[in-house]
Amino acid sequence: YGCGGVKGALSNNSMGIMDNWLRNIKDVYRFNKEELNAIQDNSKKLNRLVELNIIEQVKNLAKTPIIQKSWKETNGPQLHGWVYDLKDGIINPLKTIKPFDTLDDDIYRVKF
């Protein structure tokens, strides 16, 4: 995938105002450090972090009150995390969350 933002997050260089956004990717790295550090090829490691970040951000979206309220009122939407590979033109589905799927922890479930 070769995502420049994820590549920047793997460095310790300041990216200015983007540092706030990249911190979330650094958190995804920290959550998955053992898996990522086992990958020797830097390109494969970068691409795996792209995938893990997409999965985490879909989970984060599912934790928001606006999505959960929509699930309660309309039974939608489904959330899909995909990644597009510029090298082969293939869209790879990574994560789908449907209304009322189990979240990481019940603490994230909003009661209306």
N, C-alpha and C positions, 0 to 999 in steps of 0.2 A: 504493500500500500504506500509506503514511503511518506507518511504524514509528517510534515515539518513541525507541526505543533507538538506531536508526541515525541519527536526527536529532540526538540528543544526542552521538553520536560525531563528527558533523561540526562540532561547536562546540568551543571551547577552554575552556568552562565546566566546572568540577569538578562531578561528579555523585556525589561521595562514594564509597562502597564500590563503586558500579557502574563507576567508572573502570577497574578491573582488567578487567572484562568488555568494556567499550567499547574498550579498547586493541586487542583483536583486530580489531574493525571498522575502527579507524583504520589498522591494518596492511593490511587489504583495500583501503582507500582509497589508501594509499601504493602498493600494487602496481599499482593501476589508475588512478592519478592523471591520466595523459594523457587516457584515455577519458572519465573523469568530468568533468574540467575543460572538456572540449569541449562538454558539455551545458549550455546556457544556462538552461533552465527548472529552477528549484530542485526542484520536485516530481518532475520526470523524473529529475533527478540523484539525489535521495534514493531513488527507486524502483529505479534501476539499481544503486545501492550495496546495497540490500536483496538484489537478485538475485545480485550478485557475492559477497556475504557468504554466502548460502546455498550457492552453488557451492563456495566455499572451505571451508566447514565440512563439506560432504559429502566433499571430498577429504581433509580432516584426519581424519575418521572412518575412512576407508579406510586411513590410515597407522597406525592403532592395532594393537598386537599382538592384542588380543582379536578384532577383526574378521578379521584375517589368519589367525589360528588357526582360527576358524570356517570361513573359506573353505577351508582345507586339510582340515579334518575333515568338513565337511558340504556343501561347495560352495554355501554360502549365508551370509548373506543378500545380496540385492541392496540397494544403498543408493540412495535416491531423495531428491532435493532438490526440493521444491515450494514455491510461494508462493501464498497465497490472497488474492485481491483483494476487499476488503470492498465496493468500489464496484459490482462486477458479479457477485460470487459465483462467479467462475471460479477453479479451481485450475490454475495454470500450472506444468507440469513444467520444471525447469531443468537437472537433472543426474542421470544414472543411472550408477552404477558397479557392474559385475558382478564376481563372484569372478575374480580373476587378470587383471582389466583392467590396463593399464599405468598405473602411478602416475607422479607428476611426475618422479621420479628413482628409480633403483634403490637409492639410499641408504635409502629408506623401506621397502623390502621386507625383512620379518623372516624369518629362516631358523629353522625349528623342527627 
